[in-house]
Amino acid sequence: MAVDRESRATFANGTPDGVVTAAPEARIAQLEEELRRERKESKRLARREAREDELKPYQVELLKLQRHLETHNERMIVVFEGRDAAGKGGTIRRVTRYMNEKHYRVVALGKPTEEQRSQWYLQRYVAEFPTGGEMVLFDRSWYNRAMVEPVFGFCTEEEYSHFLRGVVGFEKDLVRQGTTLVKLYFSVSKKEQQRRFERRRDDPLRQWKLSEIDMQAQEHWDAFTERKYEMLRRTHTPAAPWTVIRSEKKHAARLNAMRIVLDSVDYEDRNLELDHVPDPDVVVSGAHEVELMENDRFGQGRFRQ
């Protein structure tokens, strides 16, 4: 059967005469690249789902812990401190994901008002403390005065000094009167912090996380490190110790933070088959971190983290 001119053009190009299309080789390469991207994304989502599934047994234990606090009318505070982009917020979201909202609160206080600035510094934090049966998680805490405020000049050196002298006795009294206090410091490297900032800057869904203070964090890295050292050295105590979590890998940090929180209370019906022991490659005590920082400064002439 004779093939007309238009049919021959359609057969050759895949479209009617006059419509330009990619050569078969280019189209094949495009499809293969799309397939590679889809497979890569599928594997990424599968890994993410597997990591989230690994947290679920610990989230069940956190519900048991929450039930224990409610049953025994006990109070609990968990402090999340660390540099910007260290992973505090993501960890808090995983810790509280399945909790009963009636018996926990996440507190992230903003800039104090003029009235609050005239008050005793700890007053606005104390106002957020838990009642019986409640857990309060502080996304940054009164330790703003130990790091962020002095670095950016939001407090005087005298106010900073008064805080470090007074907070130890304050926390000792808080614990003595029955509140369980867990202090977590998330430690991230300068390189990883910069990578996370760049991701926030480039991702429209994360841009809201990037503040003006964040933009200056890298510039003030060494100043933050000096304040971190002083904070850990002077406020890590037997009554209220610091636990440092290496948060370079977010999943490991989240998992080990849950283990630490669970280990702070002797709650009923604990799953003894679950590994509750923090990973020593991820978790160190505040005292050991001070020791490491001192050795680092001795060898390098300065602190690195």
VOSE-483956 format. One line per field, with one value per residue: residue number from 1; z, x, y of N, C-alpha, C in turn. Coordinates in pm, 1 decimal. Atoms other than C-alpha are relative to their C-alpha. Layout:
BEGIN
tormi [NUM;...]
n_pz [Z;...]
n_px [X;...]
n_py [Y;...]
ca_pz [Z;...]
ca_px [X;...]
ca_py [Y;...]
c_pz [Z;...]
c_px [X;...]
c_py [Y;...]
***
This chain:
BEGIN
tormi [1;2;3;4;5;6;7;8;9;10;11;12;13;14;15;16;17;18;19;20;21;22;23;24;25;26;27;28;29;30;31;32;33;34;35;36;37;38;39;40;41;42;43;44;45;46;47;48;49;50;51;52;53;54;55;56;57;58;59;60;61;62;63;64;65;66;67;68;69;70;71;72;73;74;75;76;77;78;79;80;81;82;83;84;85;86;87;88;89;90;91;92;93;94;95;96;97;98;99;100;101;102;103;104;105;106;107;108;109;110;111;112;113;114;115;116;117;118;119;120;121;122;123;124;125;126;127;128;129;130;131;132;133;134;135;136;137;138;139;140;141;142;143;144;145;146;147;148;149;150;151;152;153;154;155;156;157;158;159;160;161;162;163;164;165;166;167;168;169;170;171;172;173;174;175;176;177;178;179;180;181;182;183;184;185;186;187;188;189;190;191;192;193;194;195;196;197;198;199;200;201;202;203;204;205;206;207;208;209;210;211;212;213;214;215;216;217;218;219;220;221;222;223;224;225;226;227;228;229;230;231;232;233;234;235;236;237;238;239;240;241;242;243;244;245;246;247;248;249;250;251;252;253;254;255;256;257;258;259;260;261;262;263;264;265;266;267;268;269;270;271;272;273;274;275;276;277;278;279;280;281;282;283;284;285;286;287;288;289;290;291;292;293;294;295;296;297;298;299;300;301;302;303;304;305]
n_pz [0.0;8.0;-118.9;45.4;-53.3;-141.4;-78.7;-8.7;-97.5;-132.1;-32.5;-24.8;-111.9;-110.6;-4.0;134.1;65.0;-47.9;-145.3;-31.3;-119.8;-32.2;64.4;-84.5;-98.0;-104.8;-76.7;-82.4;-108.9;-90.9;-75.5;-91.9;-109.3;-83.0;-73.0;-105.6;-104.4;-70.5;-84.1;-109.2;-92.5;-63.7;-100.7;-108.0;-78.7;-70.8;-112.6;-98.2;-66.1;-88.3;-117.9;-82.9;-62.1;-108.2;-116.7;-54.5;-131.5;-103.0;-16.3;-86.6;-135.9;-44.8;-46.4;-133.0;-89.4;-20.0;-87.4;-133.5;-57.3;-32.6;-109.3;-124.7;-18.4;2.7;94.6;76.6;94.0;90.0;61.6;126.4;31.7;106.3;103.5;100.8;97.6;-60.3;0.7;-119.1;35.2;57.3;-107.5;-81.0;73.5;-8.5;-138.5;-36.6;112.0;-38.7;-139.5;-35.1;-0.4;-125.1;-108.5;31.4;70.5;55.3;-28.2;74.4;-29.0;88.0;-60.9;-115.5;6.5;-91.5;-134.9;-38.8;-20.3;-132.2;-99.4;-23.7;130.7;12.0;-32.2;111.2;22.4;-110.8;28.4;94.5;-57.1;-0.2;-118.0;-22.6;110.4;127.6;50.3;79.8;79.3;35.8;122.3;-60.8;-136.6;-73.3;41.9;95.8;-64.0;-4.6;132.8;102.4;-45.5;-6.9;131.2;81.5;-77.0;-51.0;-144.4;-39.1;-58.0;-140.2;-0.2;36.1;-115.6;-103.9;39.8;-20.1;-143.6;-65.5;59.4;-59.5;-120.4;44.4;51.5;-110.5;-79.5;84.2;-2.5;-139.0;-29.0;67.0;146.0;79.3;95.0;98.0;78.9;119.7;87.9;132.2;51.4;144.7;51.0;76.7;139.6;11.0;-23.2;123.7;97.9;-34.9;30.9;145.3;36.7;-39.5;89.9;135.6;0.3;-39.5;-113.9;-120.9;-10.9;-120.3;-112.2;8.0;-58.3;7.9;-93.3;67.6;102.8;-65.0;-86.2;44.8;-29.3;-144.3;-41.2;-109.0;-120.4;-53.3;-55.7;-130.0;-94.6;-23.9;-94.1;-132.8;-47.2;-42.7;-111.2;-123.7;-35.2;-4.1;-143.1;-31.8;-8.3;131.4;96.5;143.1;90.6;132.3;108.5;130.6;87.9;140.8;62.9;-70.7;-49.8;-117.7;-108.3;-46.3;-67.1;-127.1;-88.4;-58.6;-99.8;-118.0;-67.6;-60.3;-108.1;-111.5;-89.1;-17.5;25.3;-1.4;123.9;95.6;91.8;-29.7;121.1;81.2;-36.7;-60.2;-29.2;99.2;79.2;-46.8;111.6;20.8;-126.8;-102.8;-110.8;7.3;-56.8;98.1;109.5;-47.0;6.0;140.6;49.4;-56.9;71.2;136.1;-1.8;-31.4;118.4;118.8;-32.8;-3.1;5.1;133.2;-5.1]
n_px [85.4;-81.9;0.9;-6.9;-111.0;22.4;-16.6;-143.0;-58.0;44.7;-70.6;-142.5;-23.0;90.8;101.4;28.7;-103.9;-14.8;-16.9;-134.7;-9.6;-135.7;-45.3;26.6;-106.4;15.1;119.8;-34.6;-86.0;86.0;81.8;-88.1;-33.6;120.1;12.1;-103.1;43.5;112.1;-53.5;-74.9;98.4;67.6;-91.1;-9.8;122.4;-0.3;-93.7;63.6;106.0;-64.6;-50.0;115.1;48.4;-92.3;32.3;133.8;0.3;-37.1;115.4;91.2;-53.9;25.7;139.1;-0.8;-59.2;100.4;102.6;-59.8;1.4;138.5;46.3;-68.4;5.5;-139.0;-31.6;-121.8;-44.2;-109.1;-58.3;-69.6;-89.3;-95.9;-8.3;104.2;-4.7;-62.2;95.4;86.2;141.6;38.0;2.1;119.0;117.5;5.7;27.6;138.6;89.7;116.7;33.6;128.4;-21.5;48.7;-96.5;-133.3;-4.4;-128.2;-13.4;-106.7;28.2;-60.6;-70.3;76.2;55.8;-64.9;43.1;-72.2;-140.8;-13.0;23.6;-104.4;-21.1;59.1;142.4;87.5;-17.2;68.3;143.7;31.6;-38.9;110.2;78.0;-7.6;44.1;-27.1;-135.7;-21.3;-121.6;-43.6;-78.2;-80.7;47.8;-68.9;-140.3;-22.6;-89.7;-135.9;-61.2;48.0;6.4;-131.0;-66.2;58.2;9.6;135.4;-11.7;-131.1;-89.3;39.9;118.4;-49.6;-71.8;100.0;74.6;-80.5;-16.3;126.5;80.2;-33.5;82.0;139.7;30.5;-13.0;122.5;107.6;-7.9;20.7;143.0;72.5;12.1;-103.6;-56.4;-91.9;-61.8;-62.2;-68.2;-21.8;-127.3;-13.9;-123.3;17.1;26.5;136.0;92.4;3.9;76.2;142.2;44.6;13.9;120.6;112.9;5.0;37.1;124.7;111.3;72.9;-81.7;-52.1;53.2;-87.4;-124.2;19.5;-115.1;-99.5;-60.8;-92.1;-122.8;-50.7;-131.3;-93.5;-25.2;-23.2;-98.2;57.9;95.2;-75.8;-51.9;113.0;38.9;-97.5;25.6;130.1;-13.0;-96.2;50.1;137.6;14.6;-7.7;61.8;145.9;56.2;-108.8;23.1;-31.0;-31.4;37.9;-57.4;118.0;-40.0;99.2;122.7;74.0;-70.0;22.0;138.5;12.8;-71.1;70.1;111.6;-55.4;-40.0;122.7;60.6;-86.2;0.0;112.6;22.0;143.3;49.5;23.7;-108.7;-33.1;-138.6;-63.5;-40.4;-130.7;11.7;-134.1;-45.0;-118.1;-112.7;-52.3;93.5;32.7;-103.5;42.0;-49.4;-135.1;-92.9;-9.2;-91.4;-134.3;-37.5;-21.9;-126.2;-107.5;0.8;-60.2;-141.9;-68.9;21.1;-8.2;135.7;107.2;55.9;145.3]
n_py [-119.5;-121.4;-85.6;-138.2;-81.9;-33.5;121.9;30.0;-93.6;42.7;123.7;-30.6;-91.4;27.8;-106.3;-50.6;-80.3;-137.8;-1.9;45.7;82.2;44.4;122.1;116.7;19.8;-101.4;32.6;116.2;-49.1;-77.3;94.8;72.1;-91.7;-11.3;125.2;-1.2;-92.7;61.9;107.1;-63.5;-56.7;112.2;54.5;-98.8;7.8;128.8;-14.6;-88.4;76.5;98.3;-72.9;-36.6;124.1;36.1;-83.3;28.3;67.7;-97.2;-87.8;75.4;-12.9;-137.4;-1.4;62.7;-99.6;-104.3;58.4;6.3;-135.2;-33.1;86.4;-33.3;-144.7;-47.2;-107.7;26.0;-103.9;37.4;-119.2;23.5;-110.9;25.5;-103.1;0.1;110.1;118.5;111.2;0.3;0.0;128.8;98.9;-26.5;48.4;146.3;38.1;-29.4;33.4;80.4;-27.4;-60.1;-144.7;-59.1;16.1;-53.6;-127.8;-44.6;-143.3;-68.6;-140.6;-99.4;-112.8;-50.7;-134.8;-95.0;35.7;121.1;-35.2;-62.2;103.9;99.5;61.6;133.0;-4.4;39.4;144.0;68.1;-5.7;107.9;128.4;97.0;36.8;143.6;83.8;-66.6;-15.0;-120.4;6.2;-134.7;-17.3;-106.5;-17.2;-105.9;-1.7;-109.2;-98.4;53.7;7.8;-93.0;-139.3;-66.0;-5.5;-106.4;-123.6;-18.9;-19.0;-52.6;99.7;15.4;86.5;133.3;52.5;29.5;119.3;120.2;22.4;32.0;106.7;130.1;14.9;4.3;133.8;95.0;-10.1;50.5;146.4;43.3;-4.5;106.9;-9.2;67.5;-95.9;59.1;-107.1;55.6;-96.3;58.5;-50.4;18.9;-60.5;-123.4;36.5;52.8;-111.7;-77.6;77.5;-8.0;-136.6;-10.8;73.1;-84.4;-115.2;40.4;76.4;-88.3;55.7;-15.3;-136.2;-63.8;32.6;-76.6;-132.2;-90.3;53.8;114.6;-46.4;-44.5;106.9;44.3;-110.6;-2.5;139.2;10.6;-61.2;97.4;112.3;-42.7;-4.3;139.4;55.9;-56.7;48.8;139.0;8.7;-58.1;38.3;146.5;32.9;129.7;-13.6;-35.2;17.2;-13.9;110.8;-54.5;91.1;-31.1;-2.0;-1.6;86.0;-35.7;116.3;51.6;-96.4;14.2;128.5;-2.3;-93.6;75.3;91.8;-77.1;-42.2;119.4;49.3;-95.1;30.6;143.8;16.3;137.3;75.2;-27.4;108.6;35.6;52.0;-115.0;-54.0;-133.3;-52.7;-98.4;32.8;-83.3;-79.2;-111.0;-63.9;-13.7;-85.8;-137.1;-5.0;55.6;-97.2;-104.4;59.0;8.6;-135.6;-48.2;68.9;-52.2;-134.0;17.1;49.3;-83.9;-142.2;-55.6;98.6;19.2;17.3]
ca_pz [0.0;-88.6;204.2;151.2;227.5;562.7;683.5;599.5;806.6;1096.3;1085.3;1081.5;1349.7;1564.7;1500.1;1202.2;952.5;1085.8;1459.8;1593.9;1840.4;2017.3;1842.1;1966.0;2139.6;2329.8;2430.8;2555.4;2758.4;2904.7;3005.6;3160.5;3363.3;3483.5;3582.2;3776.6;3963.3;4046.2;4175.6;4381.6;4533.1;4600.4;4784.2;4981.6;5090.6;5181.2;5397.6;5564.0;5636.0;5781.5;6011.5;6128.6;6192.6;6406.0;6635.0;6690.8;6971.6;7161.8;7096.3;7253.9;7557.8;7572.6;7602.2;7897.2;8051.6;8001.8;8166.2;8461.4;8512.4;8506.0;8739.9;8998.5;8956.1;8871.7;8686.0;8410.5;8215.6;7909.3;7791.9;7428.3;7370.2;7095.6;6799.3;6528.1;6287.1;6535.2;6511.3;6825.0;6659.7;6457.1;6766.4;6968.4;6693.8;6701.6;7081.4;7099.9;6779.9;6951.4;7297.8;7468.1;7401.7;7732.9;7931.3;7752.9;7623.6;7393.0;7500.5;7266.2;7412.6;7189.0;7260.6;7608.4;7637.1;7816.6;8117.9;8121.5;8093.1;8419.6;8595.5;8750.8;8448.0;8522.6;8597.5;8250.2;8225.7;8569.0;8455.6;8194.6;8431.8;8447.0;8688.5;8831.5;8561.4;8290.1;8076.0;7936.6;7657.0;7615.2;7260.5;7393.7;7756.1;8026.8;7883.3;7618.4;7871.5;7864.1;7485.2;7246.2;7458.2;7541.1;7187.1;7029.0;7306.1;7427.6;7788.7;7975.8;8097.5;8451.9;8374.2;8213.5;8516.9;8760.5;8560.5;8568.2;8941.6;9022.2;8785.3;8955.2;9288.2;9110.2;8929.0;9238.2;9428.8;9137.4;9132.6;9512.7;9516.8;9281.3;8921.3;8681.2;8477.9;8160.9;7989.2;7631.4;7424.3;7049.8;6903.7;6527.5;6325.2;6151.1;5809.0;5872.1;6012.7;5695.3;5479.4;5668.0;5637.9;5261.0;5238.3;5430.1;5202.7;4882.3;4986.1;4983.4;5241.1;5484.5;5426.9;5721.1;5950.0;5839.3;6062.7;6075.3;6376.7;6177.8;5903.0;6156.8;6330.4;6116.9;6160.2;6539.7;6550.3;6775.4;7015.6;7052.0;7115.4;7398.1;7558.7;7514.1;7699.7;7990.6;8010.4;8027.1;8261.1;8512.1;8495.7;8458.0;8812.0;8982.9;9041.8;8686.8;8445.9;8076.9;7814.7;7481.8;7165.7;6845.2;6592.8;6269.1;6180.6;6267.2;6301.3;6544.5;6747.3;6766.0;6863.2;7136.7;7271.9;7322.6;7504.3;7738.8;7817.7;7882.8;8105.1;8328.3;8484.4;8628.4;8464.9;8475.6;8206.1;8046.0;7738.6;7853.7;7508.7;7363.3;7359.2;7600.3;7614.7;7443.6;7169.0;7307.4;6958.7;6971.4;7340.1;7592.2;7931.5;7971.6;8185.6;7916.6;7649.8;7858.5;7884.0;7508.3;7439.9;7673.7;7507.6;7168.4;7261.1;7406.1;7083.3;6830.3;7016.9;6992.8;7026.4;6710.4;6822.8]
ca_px [0.0;136.3;231.1;157.4;405.7;243.3;236.1;605.6;691.4;483.0;651.7;1000.4;956.5;676.6;466.9;300.7;525.6;660.8;673.1;1028.8;1093.0;1402.0;1605.7;1535.0;1875.5;1815.3;1466.4;1599.7;1868.7;1604.5;1382.0;1674.9;1770.6;1411.6;1408.1;1734.9;1595.7;1275.6;1471.3;1697.9;1398.0;1226.2;1533.0;1559.8;1196.8;1241.7;1545.1;1352.6;1058.5;1294.2;1452.4;1112.0;1006.7;1319.7;1200.3;851.6;938.0;1096.9;794.0;582.9;812.9;771.8;396.1;462.4;685.1;414.2;159.5;396.9;429.7;52.4;-11.8;241.7;178.2;545.7;699.5;960.0;1158.5;1371.4;1600.5;1714.3;2015.5;2276.1;2375.0;2130.0;2053.9;2186.4;1866.9;1677.7;1343.1;1336.4;1417.7;1142.7;891.7;988.0;980.2;631.5;483.1;249.6;228.3;-94.1;-113.6;-291.7;15.8;310.4;403.7;679.5;802.4;1002.6;1001.9;1069.0;1237.3;1141.4;915.8;1030.9;825.6;990.0;1334.3;1264.1;1182.0;1408.0;1565.7;1432.5;1080.1;933.1;1079.8;950.7;603.7;620.8;731.3;524.5;247.1;207.7;181.2;321.1;636.1;766.5;1022.1;1216.4;1332.4;1609.1;1578.1;1716.4;2056.3;1999.9;2179.6;2480.6;2529.6;2308.7;2262.8;2629.6;2747.0;2505.8;2522.3;2165.4;2285.7;2572.4;2876.9;2754.9;2415.3;2593.0;2816.7;2521.5;2338.8;2624.6;2668.0;2297.0;2168.8;2350.8;2175.1;1844.6;1858.9;1977.5;1673.5;1443.4;1561.8;1564.1;1195.5;1108.5;1130.2;1316.7;1549.9;1719.1;1965.8;2059.5;2318.0;2317.7;2666.4;2712.9;3025.2;3075.5;3077.3;2750.8;2584.1;2677.2;2537.1;2207.0;2187.9;2239.5;1963.7;1729.3;1817.4;1759.2;1447.9;1124.7;973.3;1258.6;1330.4;1109.9;1368.3;1646.9;1659.0;1886.7;2061.7;2119.5;2289.1;2546.8;2603.3;2900.4;3062.7;3036.8;3133.2;3439.0;3252.3;2974.4;3234.5;3393.1;3052.0;2964.0;3282.2;3209.7;2847.3;2932.8;3225.7;3030.7;2679.7;2741.9;2666.8;2573.8;2221.5;2171.0;2428.0;2458.1;2441.6;2604.9;2462.7;2665.6;2401.8;2597.9;2361.8;2010.0;1857.7;2124.1;2081.4;1703.4;1725.8;1981.2;1794.7;1492.8;1708.0;1841.2;1494.5;1363.0;1659.3;1592.8;1277.2;1214.7;874.9;659.7;629.0;964.9;1041.9;1358.8;1420.5;1468.0;1818.6;1809.7;2187.5;2304.8;2562.4;2902.7;2996.4;2699.1;2653.0;2905.3;2867.4;2909.0;3218.6;3380.0;3297.8;3475.6;3775.4;3776.5;3750.2;4039.4;4256.7;4155.4;4248.2;4579.0;4665.1;4522.0;4551.0;4174.6;3842.1;3696.2;3340.6]
ca_py [0.0;344.0;568.1;935.7;1213.9;1312.0;952.8;906.6;1219.7;1093.5;753.6;907.4;1169.6;1032.7;1346.2;1511.0;1692.6;2021.8;1926.9;1895.1;1613.2;1478.4;1211.4;857.3;837.8;1160.8;1051.2;715.9;895.2;1127.8;838.1;650.4;958.6;998.8;631.9;670.2;969.4;781.7;482.7;708.1;887.5;556.0;425.3;750.4;725.3;358.5;442.2;723.3;493.5;230.7;492.0;611.7;250.5;199.3;479.8;337.3;89.8;379.7;598.0;321.9;336.2;714.1;660.2;428.6;695.1;954.7;722.9;675.3;1052.0;1089.6;794.5;910.2;1283.9;1343.3;1637.4;1619.7;1880.4;1803.6;2082.9;2081.0;2302.5;2333.6;2542.3;2642.3;2355.1;2097.8;1890.0;1992.1;2059.5;1737.9;1535.7;1703.6;1623.5;1254.2;1236.7;1384.2;1236.5;986.5;1141.4;1244.1;1617.8;1676.8;1582.3;1742.0;2084.7;2210.0;2552.8;2775.6;3125.7;3422.1;3752.1;3883.2;4186.3;4499.4;4394.7;4050.6;4208.4;4389.9;4059.7;3800.6;3631.7;3282.0;3401.7;3356.4;3006.2;2904.1;3011.7;2733.4;2456.9;2135.6;2054.6;1704.1;1438.5;1664.2;1672.9;2002.3;2006.3;2330.7;2404.2;2627.4;2727.5;2952.6;2856.9;3123.0;3343.0;3111.5;3111.3;3309.3;3621.5;3690.0;3608.5;3857.2;4116.2;4059.7;4062.0;4223.8;4033.7;4098.5;3939.9;3646.1;3600.8;3621.0;3355.3;3103.9;3154.4;3120.2;2852.0;2562.8;2620.1;2683.4;2346.9;2164.0;2292.1;2209.4;1847.3;1819.1;1908.0;1623.5;1745.2;1517.0;1740.5;1613.3;1848.8;1757.6;1944.3;1870.1;1906.2;1953.6;2032.2;2365.7;2198.2;2013.0;2324.4;2513.1;2230.8;2241.8;2620.3;2594.0;2335.5;2564.1;2852.8;2654.1;2459.3;2668.2;2429.4;2495.7;2864.6;2963.2;2798.5;3033.2;3341.9;3642.7;3489.9;3170.3;3368.7;3490.4;3155.9;3054.6;3393.7;3359.3;2991.3;3036.2;3265.5;3007.1;2737.3;2934.8;2989.9;2622.8;2526.0;2761.4;2649.5;2279.7;2333.5;2537.6;2390.2;2014.8;1895.9;1567.3;1699.4;1829.8;1682.9;1761.2;1486.9;1574.2;1416.1;1410.9;1516.3;1488.3;1203.0;1312.0;966.9;846.7;1165.8;1120.8;755.8;818.4;1121.0;894.4;640.6;909.6;1044.8;693.2;610.0;910.4;763.5;416.3;370.9;57.5;-209.4;-126.3;-337.7;-514.4;-661.4;-313.0;-167.3;128.2;181.2;504.1;461.6;578.1;702.6;939.5;1020.9;1155.9;1318.3;1691.5;1633.6;1419.2;1678.4;1943.1;1712.9;1654.2;2026.0;2102.9;1837.9;1972.5;2327.9;2210.7;2027.7;2274.2;2601.3;2651.0;2471.1;2318.0;2229.9]
c_pz [0.0;126.5;-44.7;72.3;147.4;88.9;15.9;104.0;141.5;45.8;39.3;128.2;120.8;14.0;-142.4;-52.8;55.9;148.9;33.9;128.7;22.7;-77.2;92.8;108.1;116.6;88.6;92.7;120.0;103.4;87.3;101.8;119.3;94.7;85.7;113.3;115.2;82.4;93.7;120.7;104.7;75.2;109.8;118.1;90.7;79.3;120.9;109.2;77.1;97.3;126.6;93.5;70.7;116.4;127.0;71.1;132.4;114.1;23.6;81.7;145.7;55.7;45.8;138.4;104.0;31.9;94.0;144.0;66.8;44.5;122.0;134.2;25.1;3.4;-110.1;-71.3;-95.9;-83.6;-72.9;-126.1;-34.3;-111.1;-100.8;-92.4;-99.7;55.3;8.3;118.2;-36.5;-55.2;104.6;87.5;-70.5;5.8;141.4;30.8;-100.5;44.4;143.6;15.3;19.1;129.5;108.6;-39.0;-69.4;-55.7;16.7;-76.7;13.1;-95.7;77.6;117.4;-24.2;95.7;144.4;50.2;24.6;137.3;112.8;29.0;-127.1;-16.4;12.0;-115.0;-36.4;108.3;-23.2;-94.1;55.6;13.4;132.9;15.9;-116.7;-137.8;-33.6;-83.2;-69.7;-45.1;-125.4;17.0;133.9;63.8;-36.3;-120.5;57.0;6.3;-136.9;-94.2;44.9;12.1;-135.2;-81.5;77.6;52.4;152.3;29.2;54.0;147.1;10.9;-31.6;118.8;113.2;-32.6;29.6;148.1;63.9;-50.4;62.9;124.0;-33.7;-45.4;109.3;84.9;-76.9;5.5;140.1;34.3;-91.4;-149.8;-66.1;-107.1;-88.4;-87.6;-116.2;-81.8;-131.9;-64.6;-147.9;-46.8;-80.7;-144.9;-18.2;24.8;-127.6;-107.3;27.3;-25.3;-150.2;-48.2;35.7;-97.2;-136.1;-8.8;46.4;121.4;130.7;23.7;125.4;121.5;7.5;47.7;-18.3;92.3;-62.4;-98.0;59.3;81.6;-38.9;31.6;147.2;55.4;121.0;130.1;64.8;67.0;137.9;104.9;31.4;105.3;141.7;57.2;53.1;122.4;131.8;40.4;-14.0;144.1;24.3;3.0;-136.4;-106.3;-143.3;-70.0;-138.9;-105.5;-129.4;-103.8;-147.4;-83.1;78.9;59.5;126.2;119.2;58.2;80.6;138.2;97.5;68.0;107.7;129.3;80.4;72.1;119.7;123.5;103.0;5.8;-14.2;-7.6;-140.8;-107.3;-86.4;14.9;-120.9;-91.3;50.9;50.5;20.6;-107.7;-68.3;44.0;-110.7;-26.8;126.8;93.7;110.9;-19.3;50.9;-100.1;-118.5;37.9;-9.8;-143.9;-57.6;52.4;-69.2;-142.1;-5.3;29.2;-124.3;-118.5;27.6;3.8;3.0;-145.7;1.5;128.1]
c_px [88.5;-18.3;13.4;110.0;-15.8;19.7;145.9;66.5;-38.7;75.3;144.7;19.5;-89.0;-108.7;-30.3;112.3;1.6;16.3;134.7;-2.4;143.5;31.2;-24.3;104.9;-14.1;-119.8;26.0;83.6;-80.7;-83.5;83.3;37.3;-118.9;-18.4;100.1;-41.6;-113.1;47.3;74.2;-94.7;-72.9;86.0;12.5;-122.6;-6.6;92.9;-61.8;-108.0;58.9;52.0;-114.9;-56.1;89.8;-29.8;-127.5;0.9;35.5;-113.4;-109.5;44.7;-23.8;-144.6;-11.4;57.6;-100.9;-111.0;50.1;-4.0;-140.4;-48.5;57.9;8.2;140.3;20.1;132.0;27.7;113.2;45.0;76.2;81.0;96.6;-1.6;-121.8;26.1;66.7;-96.6;-93.6;-147.5;-48.0;-7.2;-124.2;-125.1;-11.7;-33.4;-148.8;-103.2;-126.8;-45.0;-140.1;20.8;-44.5;107.6;144.1;-15.9;141.1;4.4;119.5;-26.7;74.3;73.6;-81.9;-53.6;77.8;-36.7;77.6;147.8;22.7;-17.8;129.6;14.1;-74.7;-152.8;-87.8;15.6;-73.0;-151.3;-44.6;29.4;-121.5;-74.2;11.6;-56.9;35.2;149.5;6.4;135.0;34.9;87.3;78.6;-64.4;66.6;148.1;24.6;99.7;143.5;67.7;-47.8;8.8;137.9;70.8;-51.2;-22.3;-139.6;-3.6;138.1;86.5;-34.4;-121.9;38.2;67.6;-95.8;-75.6;79.8;20.9;-128.3;-71.9;27.8;-84.8;-148.1;-37.8;10.4;-126.4;-119.4;-5.7;-29.1;-147.7;-82.6;-18.4;115.8;47.2;102.6;53.0;78.8;64.5;32.0;121.1;14.6;126.9;-32.0;-37.1;-143.2;-102.7;-14.4;-80.9;-149.7;-55.3;-23.6;-124.9;-123.7;-16.6;-56.2;-134.1;-114.8;-76.7;76.1;48.2;-48.3;88.9;122.4;-23.8;125.2;112.2;72.9;107.0;134.6;67.7;139.7;107.0;40.7;31.5;92.4;-53.2;-100.7;74.0;56.1;-110.3;-50.4;91.7;-27.7;-131.2;11.1;89.4;-62.1;-139.0;-26.3;22.7;-60.7;-153.0;-63.3;110.1;-43.4;30.2;18.2;-29.4;63.3;-112.3;35.9;-95.3;-130.4;-70.9;63.6;-20.9;-140.1;-18.4;64.1;-59.1;-117.7;49.6;35.1;-122.6;-63.6;79.7;-3.7;-109.0;-18.4;-149.5;-37.6;-10.0;104.8;26.8;148.2;72.1;49.6;132.9;-15.8;135.9;41.4;128.8;116.1;65.6;-85.8;-18.7;120.1;-53.7;55.5;142.1;102.9;17.0;93.4;144.4;50.8;31.4;130.9;119.3;14.0;67.2;148.8;78.7;-6.7;18.8;-135.2;-100.0;-46.8;-151.5;-56.3]
c_py [123.8;82.5;143.2;76.5;30.1;-120.6;-35.6;91.3;-39.5;-123.2;29.6;77.7;-27.4;103.6;42.5;88.6;141.4;11.3;-61.6;-81.3;-40.7;-127.4;-117.4;-19.6;97.2;-30.8;-118.9;43.3;77.2;-92.3;-77.5;86.6;17.6;-124.9;-8.6;89.5;-59.9;-111.0;55.9;56.1;-110.1;-61.5;94.6;-7.9;-129.9;5.7;86.0;-74.1;-101.4;67.3;36.8;-123.0;-42.1;78.6;-44.3;-77.3;95.1;99.5;-67.8;12.7;140.2;16.7;-62.9;96.3;109.6;-49.7;-7.8;137.8;38.7;-78.4;42.8;151.5;61.7;104.0;-31.1;115.5;-58.1;126.3;-42.3;123.4;-40.6;112.9;-5.8;-112.7;-125.1;-118.1;-5.8;-15.5;-133.2;-108.5;17.8;-51.9;-152.1;-46.4;13.4;-51.0;-72.5;26.9;58.7;149.9;67.2;1.1;33.3;134.4;20.9;150.6;55.1;149.8;92.1;107.2;54.4;140.1;90.9;-31.3;-121.8;27.7;62.3;-102.0;-77.0;-82.7;-132.1;0.2;-48.4;-146.8;-80.1;-2.6;-111.7;-138.4;-92.8;-6.9;-151.8;-79.7;52.3;-1.0;128.5;-12.5;141.1;-5.0;129.8;37.1;120.3;6.2;90.0;100.8;-49.4;0.9;111.3;145.3;65.3;10.4;117.4;129.9;28.6;7.8;56.3;-113.4;-24.5;-91.4;-144.4;-67.4;-37.3;-128.2;-127.3;-30.2;-49.8;-123.4;-137.1;-25.6;-9.8;-140.3;-106.0;-0.2;-56.3;-153.3;-53.2;-5.4;-90.4;8.9;-75.0;97.5;-69.9;112.7;-62.1;112.1;-69.9;66.8;-35.0;69.8;126.0;-30.5;-48.9;109.5;82.7;-72.2;10.0;139.5;16.0;-72.2;80.9;115.7;-37.5;-71.5;90.1;-50.1;16.2;143.4;71.6;-24.9;90.5;142.9;85.6;-46.0;-118.7;45.6;41.8;-110.7;-44.9;104.8;0.7;-139.6;-9.7;58.9;-94.3;-115.8;34.9;1.4;-140.7;-62.3;48.9;-51.5;-142.7;-11.9;42.8;-48.2;-150.0;-41.7;-137.4;6.3;22.1;-8.5;30.8;-132.2;59.4;-106.4;48.2;-9.4;13.4;-85.8;13.5;-120.4;-56.1;92.5;-15.6;-127.9;4.3;101.4;-69.8;-95.1;73.6;43.2;-119.0;-49.6;88.8;-28.3;-151.6;-27.1;-148.6;-58.8;30.1;-124.0;-34.1;-58.6;111.2;54.8;143.7;67.0;99.9;-43.4;90.0;80.8;122.4;82.2;3.1;88.9;141.3;11.7;-51.6;94.7;114.7;-48.3;-7.4;137.8;57.2;-65.8;52.7;137.2;-7.3;-42.6;93.6;149.5;68.4;-115.1;-12.7;-12.5;59.8]
***
